């Protein structure tokens, strides 16, 4: 059975309309005037769906979130550090949870039937963790401008997705190299998909880790063979069937393989290098356009599509702050007509003719016109000055060929950070 996709319902409010104020809790580990809590979990326990938790720079214990809350670090340049595991679990189908401008080492999102946004997160696990980011049984998880940096020589996979729909936009998923040992350990994967997962990866670097070296290196003891570790994949599609991957973005975006480690006494013991995209299963599908695939394009039993011209994608520039201008750039094929959509509601609408799903409500749509020879069009607007910190909205674009074929871009889940 395919992964269920569910409509996330919120009031259909136009982006420029006034909204009802949610409750706000201020969290600061130093305490002081105006501070409601000194740790995050007590604030979550006291909050109601729709509330905003403002977290000042400092150090905080891990927490579990099962409510539709926004947990927002107040200073993107000095993000609060969460020292224990962060778990988002059991989120209902009518709920939206957002984690923004935080640092952590261990994030798991489990059985979320609502929408989860990850925004400007820095995930840097310790060597003891299996993976930095784990997503299991989730309908709609979107990560924007997040970095996952696995520690040296741990062999960790950066992001592991099972039976879930995810989107990574302008992120970096950087796996760890394998450790040097008597026989070298394998490198991790930048992103792994299992059990009917669907991932949209746009303007996002995915790096497989290098394999570890045989510990004896060039000084083999003269008996036996000692093997180098295999390199990891930029993206690995697992052995359970029907995983699907869509990759798009500019050539500066790279999916890179890990290099096999050296064995000894000769090259026959060297580890195998990975691939930018590798499939274990026989019924997995991948589509990659525009990006740089560093190494052999793909491997394994994979149904692979490399479209030409490349698929369209969407980027944003500007400070996410009330009263500031935002510029959206739609990139696509010259001559195609571009339309930009803005909305308050995350929405997963499956269209079998599309590579990327429609992901937002279209509460405000702007026809930008035909794409010029440069292949890009822009649209600029000013965020209303009265909107509060923590306000969330979404953007997505589409292009239509002169013959009527429509292609959707990635979405952008946006949170006013300041």
N, C-alpha and C positions, 0 to 999 in steps of 0.2 A: 504494500500500500504506500502511495506517495505521501510525503510529509504534508500534513494539513496546513493550509494557509487560512488565516482568520482575519476578518475585518476588525480593526481596532477603532472603536467608536469614541469620539469626543465631540463636544459641541461644535457645530460648523460655524466658527467665528472667522470673519474676514481678518486679514492680517492687520488692517488699519483700524479695527474696531476696538473699543475699550473692553477689558477683560476683568473678571472678578478677581480680586486680590486673594492669593493663597496665604495661608499662615507661614510665617518665617521664623526659624530658630537660628540663633547665632551660637557657634561652637568655637571655643578657644581653649586650648589646653592650659593656658596661663590664667584663665578666669578673668575677673575684673568687671567693671561696670558695663552693663548692656549685654553681658554674656549669659546665655540660657543654660548651656551645658559645657562641660570640659571634655567630653568624649562623644563619639558619633553614635554608638549604639543606644545610649539613653535617649538621645534626641529622636532617633528612628522610632523607638518604642512609644514616645509621647506624640509623635506626629500623626496626621491624618493624610489620606490620599490627596495628592495635589499640592502638598506643602513643600516649602523650600528650606533646605538646610545649608546655611552659609558657614563654611569651615575655614578658619584662619590658619595661616602657616603654623606648623608645629608637628608633633608626633602623637599618633592616635592608635588605639587598639583596632584589631580587625573587627568587622561587623557583618551582620546578615540583614539583607534588605528583602522584604516580601511585600512592600507597599509601593504604590505609584508616587514616589518622591523624586525630587531633584536634589542631589548631594553635590554642591558646587564649592570648589576651592576659591577663595576670594582673591588670590594673587597667582595668576598663571605663571609668573616668573619665579615664584617661591611656593611650589605646590605642597600642600599638606602631605606628610608621610604617614601612610597606614602600615603599621609594622606586622600585623597578622593577616590571615586570609580574609578576603572580601568575597562574599557569596550573595548573589542575587538569585532568589529561588521562589517558586510558587506564585509568580506574578499572574494575576487574573487577566482574562481576555480584554477587559475594559480599562486596563491600567497602563500607564507609561512611567518608566523609571529612567532616570538620567544620572550618570556619574560623570563629572566634569572637573578637570584641572586638579587631579589627584595623582599621587605616587603610591604604588603598591608593588608587592612582589608576587602576588598570588590572587588571581581573579577567576572565579567560577560563576557561570550563569546557567542555571538548571531549571528545566521545566517551566519556562516563562511563556505563557500564552498571550501576554500583552507585548508591548513594544519596549525595547531596551536600547538607549543611546549611550555610547561611550565616546566622550569628547575630551580631547587633549589630555589623555591619560599617559603616564609613564609607568610601564610595568617592567620591573627589573628583578627577577626572582633570584633566590639563593640557589646554590648547587643542589640542595636537598629536594627541590620541587621537581615534579615530573614534567609539567609544562606550565608556562607562564599564564596563558589564557585558555580556559576550557569552556566550551559551550555545548550543552547537552539538552536535547528535546526542547528547542526554542523555536518559536514561530518567526520572530523578526528582531534581529540584533544588528545594529549599525554602529560602526566605529569610524570616527572622523578625527584625523590628525593625532592618532595614538601611536606610541612607540613601544615595541616589545623588544627588549635587549637581554638575551639570555647570557649567563655568566660563562666565562672561559672554561673550556674543557669539561663541561658537564654533559654534553651530548643531548641537551634539551631541545624539544620542539617548541617553537614560539607560540603557536596557536593550534589547538586541537578541537575540531568541530565534529559533533556526532548528531545525526538526525535533526538538523537545524538549518535555518536560513540565516545567512550573515552577509553583511556588506562592509568592506574595508575601503575607505577613501582617504587618500593622502596619509597613509600609515606606513610604518616600517616594521616588518616581522622578521627578526634577525635571530636565527637559531644558533645554538652553541656548537663549537667544534667538539669532536670526541677526544677523550683523554688519551694520552700516551700510556701504553701498558705493554706487557710482554707481547701480546697481540693488541694492536690499537683498537680503541672503541669507535663505533660509528658516530658520525655527526648527526645532529638533529635536523628536522625539516622546518622551513619557514612557516608553512601552513599545511595541516593535514585534514582531509575530509573523509568522513566515514558514515555509513548507514543512511543513504539517501539524503545527503546534505547538498545544499546549493549555496555557492559563494560567488558574490560579485566583488571583484578586486580591481580597483581603479586608482591609477596614479599612486600605487603602493609597491614598495620594494619588498620582495620576499627572498631571503637568503638562506640556503641550506648550509649547514655546518660542515667543515672539513673533517675527514676521518683522522683519528689519532695515529701516531707513528708507533711502529714496533719499538719497544723500549731499548732494544740493543742498538738500534740505528745502524750505523756503518760498522759497528764492531760486533758482528755476529760471533757467537761462541764456537761455531764450527759443528754444531749438531742441531738437527731439527729445523723446522721452518717457523717463522714468526711473522704474522700477517698484519698488514696495515688495515685500519678501519675504513669502511666505506663512507663516501661523502653523502650528505643528505640532499634531499630535493628542495628546490624553491617552493614547490607545491606538490604534495603527495595526495593522490586519490586512492583511498584504501581498497581492501579486498571485498568489503560488502558492496553490493552493486548500486547502480543508479545515482552515483554522485555526479554533480554537475558544477563546472567552473566557467565563469566568464571573466576575462581579463582585458582591460582597456587602459588607455592613457598615452602620454607622450613617450618618445624614445628614451627620454631620461629616466623613465621607470624601468627597473630591472628585476627580472626573475633569474636568480643565479644559483647554480649548483654548487655543492660542496665538492672539494677535490679529495680523491682517495689518499689515505696515508701511506707512507713508505713501509714496506715490509723488508724482511731479509731472509736469506742471503742475497736474493736477486729480485728483479722486477716482477717475477711470477707471483710473489707474495704481496705485491702492492694492493691496496684496497681499490675498489671500483669507484670512479667518480659518479656523482649523482647527475640528475637532469634538472633543467628549470621546471619541467612538469613531468611527473612520473605517475603511472597508474599501475596498481597491483591487480585490481579487478578487471573483468573483461567487458563490463557494460557501463563504464564511466565515460563522460563526455567533457571536453574542454574546448573553449573558444578563446583565442588570444589575438588581439589586434593592436598595432601601434607601438607596443612596448618592446623592450630589448630582452631577448631570451639568450642568456649568457651560457653558451655551450650547446650541445646537441639539443634540438628543439624540444623533443619529448621522448619518452620511452615507456615500455610496457604495453599492455593490451589496451590502447586508448583510442577512442574516436575523437580525433583532433581536427579543429577547423581554424584556419588562418585567413580570415576574411580580408579582401582587398576590394574597395577602399576600406580603411579602418572604421570601426564603430565610433559613434560620437561619444563625448564625455563632457562633464560639467565641472568647472572650477569656480572658486570664489576668492575675492581679495577685499581686504578692509578689516578694521577692528570691530569685533562683535560687541557693540556698545550702543545704547540708545542715543539717537541724535547723530550717529556716524553713518557715512556713506558705505554702501556695499556695491561692489561691481562683480557681476557674474559673467563668465566667459563660456560660451557654448562652442565646442570644437567639433567639426564634422566635415562632410564632403562638400566642396564648393558647388553651388547651384541648388543644394537642398535647402528647404525652408525650415527655420528654427523657431521654436516656441518655448518660452520659459514659464514654468508653473511655480507658484508659491502657495503654501497652505499651512494650516495649523494642525492638521490631522495626519498622522502616519497611517498608511493604508497599503495593504498588499493585495493587488488585483492581478490575478494570473491571466495573461493573454498568451495562448499557445503560439501566436505568430511573432512574439517578441523574445529576444534573447534576455533582456532585462525586464522585470515586471514593472508595472505602474506602482509607485510606492507612496504617493502622497495625494491628498485631496487637492483639487484644482480650484482653490478659492480665488486666486488671482492669476490670470494668464496674460502674457504679453507676447504678441507675434513680433519677432525680431526681423523677419524677412529672409531673403535668400542669403546663404553664406557666400562671402566674396572669395576671390582667388586665394586669400590667406587661409581660408578654412576656419575662421573664427568670427564670432559676433559677440558684442558685449551689451549689458544692460545695467544701469546704475540707478539705485534709489537710496533714499535716506530712511533709516530706521526711525520710526516715531519716537520723539524725545521722552514721552511719558511712559514708555514700556519699561517694566521693572527688570532688574537683574534676575537671571534665571528664566526669562521668557523663552519659549521654544517655538521654532517654526521650521519649515522644511522647504527645500527647493529641488526641482527636477526639471529637466528639459526634454524635448523630443525634436527630431528632425524628420522631414518628409521629403522623399525624392520627387522629382517631376512626374514620375510614374505612379505616385501615390503610396509607396512603401514607407511605413512609419517605423522609426527606431527610437527607443527610449534611452536616455543616459542614466548614469548613476544618480542617486539622490544625495542631498547634503542635509544632514540633521544639524541644526544650528541652535546654539544656546547663547544668550546674551551673558557674557562672562564678567562684564564690569558695569 
